[in-house]
Amino acid sequence: MRAPTSDLTIEDTATYYELRTIGRPGPDQKVTENVLSGFQVREEIRSELAAGTGEVEQTNPAEIVIRWADDTQRCTYSKLC
């Protein structure tokens, strides 16, 4: 589902953990981790939606997932308590 950022529950002042995987599973897959503010998460998602490269899904208020159409990237943002 392609959700605009206004449809997502993101607390701009909250802290989020970002887990990004690039490439298919295996020895060449790259995994990065980062800690971002909710504002930064919203900007990252807005950028991805503008580029039309990913689909955004939020199944609960504490987690947002972006999947790329070619299935080569996945990014999960999890709100930290």
Phi and psi in degrees as a GROMACS rama.xvg file:
@    title "Ramachandran Plot"
@    xaxis  label "Phi"
@    yaxis  label "Psi"
@TYPE xy
-99.0237  100.293  ARG-2
-100.053  131.697  ALA-3
-68.4374  156.241  PRO-4
-61.0837  -26.3046  THR-5
-68.0382  -21.2128  SER-6
-86.4698  -6.04099  ASP-7
-96.1831  146.763  LEU-8
-93.022  101.4  THR-9
-131.891  124.396  ILE-10
-90.0967  113.931  GLU-11
-58.3934  -31.2932  ASP-12
-94.9602  -3.74201  THR-13
-78.4263  165.281  ALA-14
-104.143  136.361  THR-15
-125.521  145.334  TYR-16
-98.1077  128.656  TYR-17
-107.211  127.249  GLU-18
-121.657  115.118  LEU-19
-119.614  129.851  ARG-20
-116.248  135.184  THR-21
-124.844  125.739  ILE-22
98.8126  168.61  GLY-23
-79.7537  155.048  ARG-24
-53.4719  136.381  PRO-25
145.798  -172.992  GLY-26
-67.2268  -21.3539  PRO-27
-91.6242  -3.95605  ASP-28
-70.8227  135.871  GLN-29
-107.119  132.665  LYS-30
-122.322  128.195  VAL-31
-124.128  149.232  THR-32
-127.686  147.695  GLU-33
-156.376  159.667  ASN-34
-118.699  126.756  VAL-35
-132.023  159.193  LEU-36
-79.9288  162.026  SER-37
-59.5146  -36.4455  GLY-38
-60.082  -44.8094  PHE-39
-64.508  -39.0157  GLN-40
-61.0588  -46.7708  VAL-41
-58.6616  -42.3356  ARG-42
-66.1714  -40.8335  GLU-43
-60.6885  -46.1135  GLU-44
-66.4869  -42.4114  ILE-45
-58.6016  -41.607  ARG-46
-63.8762  -44.4142  SER-47
-63.8361  -40.848  GLU-48
-66.1333  -39.1506  LEU-49
-64.4228  -36.4941  ALA-50
-76.2935  -17.7124  ALA-51
70.0726  24.3336  GLY-52
-95.8527  -19.2807  THR-53
-134.518  162.197  GLY-54
-110.555  135.306  GLU-55
-106.77  137.974  VAL-56
-138.321  135.982  GLU-57
-130.923  110.919  GLN-58
-94.1907  -17.815  THR-59
-151.25  162.68  ASN-60
-62.9394  -17.607  PRO-61
-97.8026  -1.24317  ALA-62
-145.362  134.857  GLU-63
-129.293  134.77  ILE-64
-123.383  134.624  VAL-65
-113.736  128.326  ILE-66
-119.872  135.172  ARG-67
-85.7202  146.042  TRP-68
-58.105  -36.2262  ALA-69
-85.5009  5.02565  ASP-70
62.3653  25.7366  ASP-71
-98.0253  -11.4792  THR-72
-138.751  151.258  GLN-73
-148.88  137.557  ARG-74
-134.026  128.941  CYS-75
-118.973  130.628  THR-76
-111.489  121.024  TYR-77
-118.161  127.632  SER-78
-71.3611  131.975  LYS-79
-92.0902  139.966  LEU-80
